[in-house]
Amino acid sequence: MTFKAALYGWTATTLRTLDHHGVRLRYPYRDRIMFENHILPAIAGDDSIRRVLMVGCGWYTHHYPALLGDTEVTTIDLDAAKRPFGGDSHIVGNLTTLGDHIPDEGLDAVLCNGVLGWGLNEPADVEQAFTACIDCLRPGGLLLLGWNNHPPYNRVSPEDIPAFAGLEPVRVPGLDAHRIVALPRNQHCFQAFQKPFSD
Ligand SMILES: C[S@@+](CC[C@H](N)C(=O)[O-])C[C@H]1O[C@@H](n2cnc3c(N)ncnc32)[C@H](O)[C@@H]1O
């Protein structure tokens, strides 16, 4: 085991112990509060969303599957060391290969926050990753994107992603807009799309 994996494992265990005692460490920023207090609870309360993929893990996301209540959550991260921060169902792998793990139309929602521009950077990889996500979404499924419209993280923006052309803009769950800047200083945006229902 690498030092990083051991450190993350220890951190995750410590965070879960604190959680168990009612102490939840979290980022206090406006974008995180919006995600954790409004968007995730709205998704948890939507009966049409039962199977969710959360992309990208960190110490501050370890409790996100729990925030989705009894929704079936799978997490994915390219970095094997992040495994301890993932959910009970976790994939170590690249989002570009999601189809190797999830069947077509096997998801009701994909939540992809802080991954575009944060490792998923090359246009061809971005296109492959989101094509895979869309294939795995059922018709009417939700793709929630969190991204930073700020260099160097916006080298590829949603407007530049051909796979998004077939999606319909919808309101971000829990909010009243299709796109919202959650934190002005880093232009962290949440933006929501729906896979069209078949004709
Ligand atoms: C900045 S963190 C974002 C974590 C979290 N989703 C959030 O809400 O902030 C980015 C994470 O995405 C992962 N990642 C980057 N590119 C990826 C890819 N192509 N497939 C899967 N995970 C990826 C990184 O390993 C990293 O753990």
The ligand as a MOL file (V3000), in Angstrom:
LIG
                    3D

  0  0  0     0  0            999 V3000
M  V30 BEGIN CTAB
M  V30 COUNTS 27 29 0 0 0
M  V30 BEGIN ATOM
M  V30 1 C -11.2380 17.8990 -7.4330 0
M  V30 2 S -11.6750 16.2350 -7.0860 0 CHG=1
M  V30 3 C -13.4450 16.3730 -7.0940 0
M  V30 4 C -14.0950 15.4840 -6.0870 0
M  V30 5 C -15.6110 15.6060 -5.9340 0
M  V30 6 N -16.3420 15.0520 -7.0390 0
M  V30 7 C -16.1310 16.9680 -5.5790 0
M  V30 8 O -17.3530 17.1060 -5.4230 0
M  V30 9 O -15.3540 17.9170 -5.4240 0 CHG=-1
M  V30 10 C -11.4180 15.4420 -8.6550 0
M  V30 11 C -11.4100 13.9290 -8.5560 0
M  V30 12 O -11.7700 13.3960 -9.8330 0
M  V30 13 C -10.9490 12.2890 -10.1200 0
M  V30 14 N -10.8670 12.1510 -11.5870 0
M  V30 15 C -10.2720 12.9880 -12.4530 0
M  V30 16 N -10.4230 12.5480 -13.7010 0
M  V30 17 C -11.1370 11.3980 -13.6290 0
M  V30 18 C -11.6000 10.4720 -14.6010 0
M  V30 19 N -11.3380 10.6430 -15.8920 0
M  V30 20 N -12.2900 9.3990 -14.1810 0
M  V30 21 C -12.5580 9.2200 -12.8590 0
M  V30 22 N -12.1310 10.0760 -11.8860 0
M  V30 23 C -11.4330 11.1500 -12.2760 0
M  V30 24 C -9.6180 12.6280 -9.4730 0
M  V30 25 O -8.8620 11.4600 -9.2240 0
M  V30 26 C -10.0550 13.3490 -8.2190 0
M  V30 27 O -10.1700 12.4780 -7.1180 0
M  V30 END ATOM
M  V30 BEGIN BOND
M  V30 1 1 1 2
M  V30 2 1 2 3
M  V30 3 1 2 10
M  V30 4 1 3 4
M  V30 5 1 4 5
M  V30 6 1 5 6
M  V30 7 1 5 7
M  V30 8 2 7 8
M  V30 9 1 7 9
M  V30 10 1 10 11
M  V30 11 1 11 12
M  V30 12 1 11 26
M  V30 13 1 12 13
M  V30 14 1 13 14
M  V30 15 1 13 24
M  V30 16 1 14 15
M  V30 17 1 14 23
M  V30 18 2 15 16
M  V30 19 1 16 17
M  V30 20 1 17 18
M  V30 21 2 17 23
M  V30 22 1 18 19
M  V30 23 2 18 20
M  V30 24 1 20 21
M  V30 25 2 21 22
M  V30 26 1 22 23
M  V30 27 1 24 25
M  V30 28 1 24 26
M  V30 29 1 26 27
M  V30 END BOND
M  V30 END CTAB
M  END
